[in-house]
């Protein structure tokens, strides 16, 4: 689990993911060149600010790439069903494959995914049991990076000391205002969109409910025992060590939990 590479052939998803990578690459190149390095050279900020920005940027792109190629929990054609859990499995009426009851068939990918939350075009992949933790890390680090970018854009004009502008012949500094306005616009769009998505994802984990289950039971009460939030997060991230919830460079070890609950999709 979590070790197989999953690649979705979807031109729309490639375009969406390419746009995200462009926004990340734009800010990772121009923010340090226009703001961080010049202010560091003139003694306005410390090297810690530069390291923190690259740290957030690196973890953001690492989460994006891993979430996009990680197997979300694709069910094999002939899955091995434990004898003790056979009553909690059902037959998919689209691909005729036996699946756990909390699974869902993705029409875009063409197969069933265990505990599928939704199909995300921005990572060109489904968000399921095996890569949900990477998608949460992507939302988390994207929020931090976009907010950090907005803070730097603001401080550059209203808080930091003015730069001496010794290199006006450089294209970047001759178009500094336009570049930073584009950066601020991107930051506002990304931060606003990710904030709502991240909040809904957190609420889904707190209530142990996927986005598909919310939509299918929008007018019904899902009656099942409520789990402590530490348990639901541990099940998603595959570890009880909270510090590991923030590290994308590891393999998820699924906890032994049943796939079913009282009212299933």
Secondary structure, 3 states (H helix, E strand, C coil): CCCCECCCCCHHHHHHHHHHHHHHHHHHHHHHHHHHHHHHHCCCCCHHHHHHHHHHHHHHHHHHHHHHHECCCECCCCCCCCHHHHHHEEECCCCCCEEECCCEEECCCCEEECCCCEEECCCCEEECCCCHHHHHHHHHHHHHHHHHHHHHHHHHHHCCCCCCCCCCCCHHHHCHHHHHHHHHHHHHHHHHHHHHHHHHHHHHHHCCCCHHHHHHCCCCCCCCCCCCHHHHHHHHHCCCCHHHHHCCCCCCCCCCCCCCCCCCC
